[in-house]
Amino acid sequence: MHPYEMNRLLLERHWNEVLVLKRGSLYHAIRRVLGAGLIVAIGTTRDGKRPERTTYRITPAGEEQLVRWLRDMVALPVRESSTFMASVNFLIHLTPSDAAAQLERRAQRLEQEIAGAEAGMKILVQRLPHFLLLEGEYMLSIRKSELQWVRKVLEELHSGHLSWDLKKIFEGLEAARTASAKPPKG
């Protein structure tokens, strides 16, 4: 394939939702794997007045590396960054009632996303082999787990089992810092 075709396929299969590709990053990645000998250029074509397009093919070394990378990615859990996980760290900067309101909004959006994904899966399961649905099933499972966690936190917030007062937290930290700075009596 040539890069334009690769990009179209990524969008068509919604892989752009998983692989965060910025404009031009696909071309950068192609240069890197080309330089590493994992792919080779097999031809160049031109369609009308459009720029030339180079078509690439994976090399035997590229196929071996692909299998190595894939084995590692499947077998080894990796802590992946999440803006939501980062925001949970700073939740205390919202009041508990504001945090609950925002988590309610998130839960509603998750419910909508899950409902849409489940409806789509019902259609796809009739048309596609199961192995092509694994990614969608995995994403759906993650979203359902996240919704379950958000609901648990909301329950704790609404019941009062989870609460905070940022001013008191900072006062406590300052008091602890001041106490540790005083010389011991002796």
C-alpha positions as CSV (number, residue, x, y, z in Angstrom):
1,M,0.0,0.0,0.0
2,H,1.0,3.6,-0.3
3,P,0.6,5.9,2.8
4,Y,-2.6,7.6,1.6
5,E,-4.2,4.2,1.2
6,M,-2.9,3.1,4.7
7,N,-4.4,6.3,6.2
8,R,-7.8,5.7,4.5
9,L,-7.9,2.1,5.8
10,L,-7.0,3.3,9.3
11,L,-9.9,5.7,9.2
12,E,-12.3,3.2,7.6
13,R,-11.6,0.7,10.3
14,H,-11.7,3.3,13.1
15,W,-8.1,2.5,14.1
16,N,-7.5,6.2,14.4
17,E,-9.4,6.0,17.7
18,V,-6.8,3.5,19.0
19,L,-3.7,4.8,17.2
20,V,-3.4,8.5,17.9
21,L,-1.9,9.6,14.5
22,K,-1.2,13.2,13.9
23,R,-1.0,14.6,10.4
24,G,2.3,13.4,8.9
25,S,3.1,10.9,11.7
26,L,2.2,8.0,9.4
27,Y,4.8,9.3,6.9
28,H,7.4,9.6,9.7
29,A,6.7,6.1,10.9
30,I,7.1,4.8,7.3
31,R,10.5,6.5,7.0
32,R,11.5,4.9,10.3
33,V,10.5,1.3,9.3
34,L,11.9,1.8,5.8
35,G,15.2,2.9,7.3
36,A,15.2,-0.1,9.6
37,G,14.7,-2.5,6.6
38,L,11.3,-3.6,7.8
39,I,9.6,-2.5,4.6
40,V,10.7,-1.8,1.0
41,A,9.4,0.5,-1.7
42,I,8.1,-1.6,-4.6
43,G,6.8,1.0,-6.9
44,T,5.7,4.6,-7.5
45,T,2.5,5.7,-9.3
46,R,0.9,8.9,-10.2
47,D,-2.9,9.5,-10.5
48,G,-3.5,12.5,-12.7
49,K,-2.0,15.7,-11.3
50,R,-1.7,14.2,-7.8
51,P,1.7,13.7,-6.3
52,E,3.5,10.5,-6.8
53,R,2.7,7.7,-4.4
54,T,5.2,5.1,-3.3
55,T,3.8,1.7,-2.5
56,Y,5.5,-0.4,0.2
57,R,5.7,-4.1,1.1
58,I,6.8,-5.7,4.3
59,T,10.1,-7.5,4.3
60,P,10.8,-10.9,5.9
61,A,12.7,-9.0,8.6
62,G,9.6,-6.8,9.0
63,E,7.4,-9.8,9.4
64,E,9.7,-11.3,12.1
65,Q,9.7,-7.9,13.9
66,L,5.9,-7.6,13.6
67,V,5.5,-11.0,15.3
68,R,8.0,-10.1,18.1
69,W,6.3,-6.7,18.8
70,L,2.8,-8.3,18.7
71,R,3.8,-11.1,21.1
72,D,5.2,-8.5,23.6
73,M,2.1,-6.2,23.2
74,V,-0.3,-9.1,23.8
75,A,1.7,-10.8,26.6
76,L,3.0,-7.8,28.7
77,P,0.6,-5.5,30.5
78,V,1.7,-1.9,30.1
79,R,0.4,1.0,32.1
80,E,-1.1,3.2,29.4
81,S,-1.6,6.9,29.9
82,S,-5.2,8.1,30.4
83,T,-6.3,11.7,30.7
84,F,-9.1,10.5,32.9
85,M,-6.8,8.7,35.2
86,A,-4.7,11.8,35.5
87,S,-7.8,13.9,36.2
88,V,-8.8,11.5,39.1
89,N,-5.5,12.5,40.8
90,F,-6.7,16.1,40.9
91,L,-10.4,15.5,41.7
92,I,-9.9,17.1,45.1
93,H,-9.7,20.5,43.3
94,L,-13.4,20.2,42.6
95,T,-15.9,20.2,45.5
96,P,-17.3,16.7,46.1
97,S,-20.7,17.9,44.7
98,D,-19.0,19.3,41.5
99,A,-17.0,16.1,41.2
100,A,-20.2,14.1,41.5
101,A,-21.9,16.2,38.8
102,Q,-19.0,15.7,36.4
103,L,-18.8,12.0,37.1
104,E,-22.6,11.8,36.4
105,R,-22.0,13.5,33.1
106,R,-19.2,11.0,32.3
107,A,-21.5,8.1,33.3
108,Q,-24.2,9.3,31.0
109,R,-21.8,9.6,28.1
110,L,-20.3,6.1,28.9
111,E,-23.9,4.7,28.9
112,Q,-24.6,6.2,25.5
113,E,-21.3,5.0,24.1
114,I,-21.8,1.5,25.4
115,A,-25.4,1.4,24.1
116,G,-24.2,2.5,20.6
117,A,-21.3,0.0,20.7
118,E,-23.6,-2.9,21.7
119,A,-26.0,-2.0,19.0
120,G,-23.2,-2.0,16.4
121,M,-21.8,-5.2,17.7
122,K,-25.2,-6.9,17.3
123,I,-25.1,-6.0,13.6
124,L,-21.5,-6.9,13.1
125,V,-21.6,-10.2,14.8
126,Q,-24.0,-11.4,12.0
127,R,-21.7,-10.2,9.3
128,L,-18.1,-10.7,10.4
129,P,-16.0,-13.5,11.8
130,H,-15.5,-13.3,15.6
131,F,-11.8,-12.6,15.4
132,L,-12.6,-9.3,13.6
133,L,-14.8,-8.2,16.6
134,L,-12.2,-8.8,19.3
135,E,-11.0,-5.2,19.4
136,G,-14.6,-3.9,19.7
137,E,-15.4,-6.4,22.4
138,Y,-12.3,-5.4,24.3
139,M,-13.1,-1.6,24.0
140,L,-16.7,-2.3,25.1
141,S,-15.4,-4.3,28.1
142,I,-13.1,-1.4,29.2
143,R,-15.9,1.1,28.9
144,K,-18.3,-1.1,31.0
145,S,-15.6,-1.5,33.7
146,E,-15.0,2.2,33.7
147,L,-18.7,2.9,34.0
148,Q,-18.9,0.4,36.9
149,W,-16.1,2.2,38.7
150,V,-17.6,5.7,38.1
151,R,-20.9,4.5,39.5
152,K,-19.1,3.1,42.6
153,V,-17.4,6.4,43.2
154,L,-20.7,8.3,42.7
155,E,-22.3,6.0,45.3
156,E,-19.6,6.8,47.8
157,L,-19.9,10.6,47.0
158,H,-23.7,10.5,47.4
159,S,-23.6,8.5,50.6
160,G,-20.9,10.8,52.1
161,H,-18.4,8.0,52.5
162,L,-16.1,9.9,50.1
163,S,-15.7,13.6,50.8
164,W,-13.0,16.2,51.1
165,D,-12.3,19.8,51.9
166,L,-9.4,21.1,50.0
167,K,-8.8,24.0,52.4
168,K,-8.5,21.6,55.4
169,I,-6.2,19.3,53.4
170,F,-3.9,22.2,52.7
171,E,-4.1,23.4,56.3
172,G,-3.2,19.9,57.5
173,L,-0.2,19.7,55.1
174,E,1.0,23.1,56.3
175,A,0.7,22.1,59.9
176,A,2.6,18.9,59.3
177,R,5.3,20.8,57.4
178,T,5.6,23.4,60.2
179,A,5.8,20.7,62.9
180,S,8.5,18.8,61.0
181,A,10.5,22.1,60.7
182,K,10.6,22.8,64.4
183,P,13.8,21.6,66.2
184,P,13.1,18.7,68.7
185,K,13.0,19.6,72.4
186,G,15.7,18.0,74.3
